[in-house]
Amino acid sequence: MSKKNPFRGKDKKSKTGTPARGGEKRRRRLPSAIATVTAAVRVLTDEAGTAARSARRTRGLRRHGRLETLPPDARALCDLAYEGLQPELLADYHVHVAGVGTSPTGAFVHPRAHSMRDPRRFVRFAVFRRAYGITDDARADEQFLSRLLDCAKWYPSPPRHGLLAFDRFHRPDGSPDLANTELYVPNGYVFRLAADNPRLFAPVISVHPQRPDALEALEHWHAAGGRIVKWLPNVMGINPASPSCDPFYEMMRKLGLSLLSHGGTEHALETDDSLQYLGNPQRLERALSHGVKVIVAHCASLGRMPDLKQRTKKPVPCFDLFMNMMDDPQWEGLLFGEISGLVQANRGERPLRTIMERTDLHERLVNGSDYPIPALRLTIIPRRLARQGFIDTKQRRGLEAIRAVNPLLFDLVLKRTVRHPETGAQLPARIFYEHPDLPLATKSIGESIVENAG
């Protein structure tokens, strides 16, 4: 019998106070499932057609070998976006890698992502599959990698992309919990991709702090050239504020490793609602207190959680919690923000406006695309940004044309194009560079070490 996972929520109760019977649970879920599938058909039809057209256009770009295939207004936007940049310094700290097991990479997604028995998970994965350019499930891993390489290459001058490994969910006793593992991308896979494409990719480590070999794994992948560790606490089951993380943080500080951790609620990947509290950015203060440099992904711009420093349990925007931390003098030089997500429709306009206004914080920000999110038309909506005054109608059309060919280039050009609706100020060039205090990885990846797949 498997051990009960202490992270999971308690069994739902029926109106009588006793655990709901299986049949009753299924009857309650049926209307929700039907609604999910109905909505999904519309979404998938839209996203699938868009992704297929985008993949064809990217293949055409590969054949022609030049960006001149873009329409004139889109090329002009690209030229403006690169104006004043030092292309050799460009970096994207947040690029997701995936695999479903059609190649020997060791990467996989949750089995229920392939089954209509779990409609919400199935629909979510189907949307991402299209965003990754996958049209043939039997060749899914190969098509994903081909699409990623095409997008990473075809810029006027490509950034260095941080490819994120993604560790499994682990129980507090350190044992892996595959039933709750939504996504797994081995360190060895991203290190091999980086070794094969050093100009385009840098490997980002992922090690769960409860793993029995966590400290050894940190040393191993640091020796291979990794310099950043990726966590998504809400999905991996990591409590960054737990004292059990202290030895992990001490090893990170000793090795000079930085932590890129999700901040705020998580909706792109499946997770139990009882785990969302793990995304409270204040929980990362324990790492900061050990002297570990921490990059909060998305600037914690989604969701509301209680302020752990106040007696009241009233939820406040996670973005406010993050900004309070950025304003705390004791974390200066240790706490940083990463701006992927700020242009997404579900964040509202306040985080983007605030980040553009807070010029005093710009030297502590780095860029990330959160690929494949930019490929999803319903996630980043240029028409909405135009209504809010961040871009104009002509720019919107050019941006849509760029996304139709290369969503990674689209993300960079969009963030270089947006202007504050009142002041006209733009995000400075340095946000889009590799931060001198936050190296993605060493320039040469130790190929002899990357055979370890963990």
Secondary structure, 3 states (H helix, E strand, C coil): CCCCCCCCCCCCECCCCCECCHHHHHHHHHHHHHHHHHHHHHHHHHHHHHHHHHHHHHHHHHHHCCHHHCCHHHHHHHHHHHCCCCHHHEEEEEEECCCCCCCCCCCEECHHHHCCCCHHHHHHHHHHHHHCCCCCHHHHHHHHHHHHHHHHHCCCCCCEEEEECECCCECCCCCECHHHCCEEECHHHHHHHHHHCCCCEEEEECCCCCCCCHHHHHHHHHHCCECEEEECHHHHCCCCCCHHHHHHHHHHHHHCCEEEEECCCCCCCCCCHHHHHHHCHHHHHHHHHCCCCEEEEHHHCCCEEECCCCCCCCEEEHHHHHHHHHCCHHHCCCEEEECCCCCCHHHCCHHHHHHHHCHHHHHHEECCCCECHHHCCCCCCHHHHHHHCCCCHHHHHHHHHHHCCCHHHHHHHHHHHCCCCCCCCCCCHHHHECCCCCCCECCCCCCCCCCCCC
